[in-house]
């Protein structure tokens, strides 16, 4: 499970307790399913304080952890494929090629 | 609706499952209210088959020995529709996984399962997992005895067995009742192969210490012939030895295969025999009347006498090439004249292997009622099986399955790809499996070419845990992560069947997805150019050795 690749920046993610949905720790100290709401730590010291803050606010989430991201055109992008999939969802169409028959 | 040839829950079974649902409902409520921490709750949810994956909770439902009534399949469809995103994934252990489950809904789902005599217990954790068996059980022409009888006896013995609920590691048992092994018994913690001794008595070859995963091993035969009545005593003895000596200090060395490897088969046999002699003849002895009572539950449905040959089928076979191809690949001879075993291949061109929508599940349940005495099987190759089909029904069934996308003539062929969920879903995976399976399916989609290639088992795993059984694929593919890049390591020559079981040999350095597909194309071309009459892909590989394949793929003899 390669989720701790090096990146220039870090965010904190977890899964929501009630339904498992992927959530991100936000600037306001809450959790959001929108990746764009994630607060980005731009140096190791900031990341070190970010994770304990997130854990302190994690009563309705499961196992928060840091994720390495890089800024692409100013926007954070997870470094690892695993985390890109968690952000973007399945990488294939669930429906088969003959989708009309796969109701 | 069938009634007589399935094991039916008795009052004890129902009470046990109902109690477990009530317990879990309370545990979930306490977790959601914050009374339980995740650390406290995690083992409780896992013991009920509820995992947390990348995007959601995943519930793994046990399908004992892969046998479903049409009513149970409809219930699974209903759960998919009501609680999931409208589909489910049939696994390589004959189970079903729902990938988009809410924790809040899990107790209601378990209650819906209990209503049709199903549950999700022992689909996780270090216990004896769901017992698997030959998916053609009871219908195969070469069968010595129906393995489901024995899988059910083992299920009853192992369910919530207090001594074996905290083993060093998970424990998987498979049973086959035929000389042709369709249950991969040599790559399970314990494999049981029913056969006859020279006097004609039926008993078990007991194979211990096989497995895939990080350290693949072929099991060793501890007993050539174990009398039927001694099965549970011998299993209990084996599990006791494992429980006592299996390693708990190292997760990667905790499976029984490592114990057997480290102490050797001879000492393992001696240790098990010592326990067995103490247990033999105790309450674990299986008297004939107990065996017979279970066996009666699996009596074949009342099949009307039919001609051994269907003229309608033969006429259509002669004039319709697509039907002929489907017959050749997906229809297997039955032990009863006038009937056939049909594989509904969940391998529609470009589809995720093993996935079925709620609509498709409902439709297969209807087809089972109409054409297969209301019974469906799940194969470890991620297909559904209709085991009791009259030959005269084949044409109608073929058309109906085709309308569902389940009639591609791929069974046992390159299009019959087995793949784990991979990194798209799984928290353990290193690489994606399904997109590669889809691309391979499309690349080799031409039915005529598949027929020309013949039997070729492709198995894809997204990590070394090997849920996609890549070690025993004729072509095995293991997804790896190299510094953030997905690559695929090819192995050749694996074989799951007892008698020829083999662990595939790694061909060379891992390749990108694109190059993996090109490599398989090149190796298939090599096979077609060099095979001799009657050789399957794996036979040609065994004859030629790895060098020509390495040269094709890497341009040199790596």
HADDOCK unambig.tbl for C-alpha pairs under 7 A between the chains (distance, minus, plus):
assign (segid A and resid 1 and name CA) (segid B and resid 428 and name CA) 5.71 0.50 0.50
assign (segid A and resid 1 and name CA) (segid B and resid 429 and name CA) 6.10 0.50 0.50
assign (segid A and resid 1 and name CA) (segid B and resid 430 and name CA) 5.45 0.50 0.50
assign (segid A and resid 2 and name CA) (segid B and resid 430 and name CA) 6.71 0.50 0.50
assign (segid A and resid 18 and name CA) (segid B and resid 32 and name CA) 6.90 0.50 0.50
assign (segid A and resid 18 and name CA) (segid B and resid 102 and name CA) 6.22 0.50 0.50
assign (segid A and resid 18 and name CA) (segid B and resid 103 and name CA) 5.29 0.50 0.50
assign (segid A and resid 18 and name CA) (segid B and resid 104 and name CA) 5.81 0.50 0.50
assign (segid A and resid 19 and name CA) (segid B and resid 56 and name CA) 6.25 0.50 0.50
assign (segid A and resid 19 and name CA) (segid B and resid 57 and name CA) 6.82 0.50 0.50
assign (segid A and resid 19 and name CA) (segid B and resid 101 and name CA) 6.73 0.50 0.50
assign (segid A and resid 19 and name CA) (segid B and resid 102 and name CA) 3.85 0.50 0.50
assign (segid A and resid 19 and name CA) (segid B and resid 103 and name CA) 5.21 0.50 0.50
assign (segid A and resid 19 and name CA) (segid B and resid 104 and name CA) 6.77 0.50 0.50
assign (segid A and resid 20 and name CA) (segid B and resid 52 and name CA) 6.81 0.50 0.50
assign (segid A and resid 20 and name CA) (segid B and resid 55 and name CA) 6.27 0.50 0.50
assign (segid A and resid 20 and name CA) (segid B and resid 56 and name CA) 4.00 0.50 0.50
assign (segid A and resid 20 and name CA) (segid B and resid 57 and name CA) 5.46 0.50 0.50
assign (segid A and resid 20 and name CA) (segid B and resid 102 and name CA) 6.48 0.50 0.50
assign (segid A and resid 21 and name CA) (segid B and resid 55 and name CA) 5.55 0.50 0.50
assign (segid A and resid 21 and name CA) (segid B and resid 56 and name CA) 5.37 0.50 0.50
assign (segid A and resid 22 and name CA) (segid B and resid 55 and name CA) 5.80 0.50 0.50
assign (segid A and resid 62 and name CA) (segid B and resid 38 and name CA) 6.89 0.50 0.50
assign (segid A and resid 80 and name CA) (segid B and resid 484 and name CA) 5.67 0.50 0.50
assign (segid A and resid 81 and name CA) (segid B and resid 484 and name CA) 6.77 0.50 0.50
assign (segid A and resid 82 and name CA) (segid B and resid 423 and name CA) 6.57 0.50 0.50
assign (segid A and resid 85 and name CA) (segid B and resid 424 and name CA) 6.51 0.50 0.50
assign (segid A and resid 86 and name CA) (segid B and resid 54 and name CA) 5.97 0.50 0.50
assign (segid A and resid 86 and name CA) (segid B and resid 55 and name CA) 6.22 0.50 0.50
assign (segid A and resid 90 and name CA) (segid B and resid 424 and name CA) 5.38 0.50 0.50
assign (segid A and resid 91 and name CA) (segid B and resid 424 and name CA) 6.65 0.50 0.50
assign (segid A and resid 92 and name CA) (segid B and resid 435 and name CA) 6.13 0.50 0.50
assign (segid A and resid 95 and name CA) (segid B and resid 351 and name CA) 6.97 0.50 0.50
assign (segid A and resid 96 and name CA) (segid B and resid 348 and name CA) 6.95 0.50 0.50
assign (segid A and resid 96 and name CA) (segid B and resid 350 and name CA) 5.85 0.50 0.50
assign (segid A and resid 96 and name CA) (segid B and resid 351 and name CA) 4.29 0.50 0.50
assign (segid A and resid 97 and name CA) (segid B and resid 349 and name CA) 6.32 0.50 0.50
assign (segid A and resid 97 and name CA) (segid B and resid 350 and name CA) 5.34 0.50 0.50
assign (segid A and resid 97 and name CA) (segid B and resid 351 and name CA) 6.33 0.50 0.50
assign (segid A and resid 101 and name CA) (segid B and resid 403 and name CA) 6.66 0.50 0.50
assign (segid A and resid 101 and name CA) (segid B and resid 404 and name CA) 5.89 0.50 0.50
assign (segid A and resid 101 and name CA) (segid B and resid 405 and name CA) 6.45 0.50 0.50
assign (segid A and resid 102 and name CA) (segid B and resid 357 and name CA) 6.92 0.50 0.50
assign (segid A and resid 102 and name CA) (segid B and resid 404 and name CA) 6.88 0.50 0.50
assign (segid A and resid 103 and name CA) (segid B and resid 359 and name CA) 6.26 0.50 0.50
